Amino acid sequence: MDSVIITYEQLSALRRLADRTYPHEACALLAGSIEVDVDRSSSTYRVRQVIEVDNVDRSSVSFSIGEDDLLRAYDLMSSNGLELVGIFHTHPFSNAYPSGKDLKYMQINPVPWIILGGEGNMRAFITDEGKGVKELRLLLVSAG
Ligand SMILES: [Zn+2]
C-alpha cells in the first residue's frame, strides 16, 4: 500500500495555516522525496518541506494556486533537490474526502492529495491510474 509520511511538526504547521485561512480553504504544496519498493508494489511519499501558498479563489469550497506561487515553489524544490510529493488543502465545512472538482484535478496532478476536513481528520488520496482514486496510508512520525 502506498504511504505518505509527514511529521507532527509539519502537521501542526498545516493546522495553523488552516486556522489562519479559515473560513476559506487553505492550500500548500508538500515537497519531499518518493521512494519506490524494489518490487514496485508500493511507493512512499516522504514530506520534507511544507510550502504554504495562497488560495487565490478566497473560497470556502474551492482553491486555486497562482502562477507566482507555483513558480516560487518549483524554484525552491529544484534548489533543495526535492520533488512534489503532495498537494494539501482544507475543507473548512466538509469532510476530508475529495470534492467533484478535486477528483477532476487529481487526475491531472497524479500526486497524493492531502485533505484536512472541518471535523479535524486528515486523509490522503491519489488517482488510481484513471480508475477513480484510492486512499493512501498517512503516517505521522517524529522529526528526524
Ligand atoms: Zn477539496
Boltz pocket constraint, residues with backbone or C-beta under 6 A from the ligand:
constraints:
  - pocket:
      binder: B
      contacts: [[A, 61], [A, 89], [A, 90], [A, 91], [A, 97], [A, 98], [A, 99], [A, 102], [A, 115]]
      max_distance: 6.0
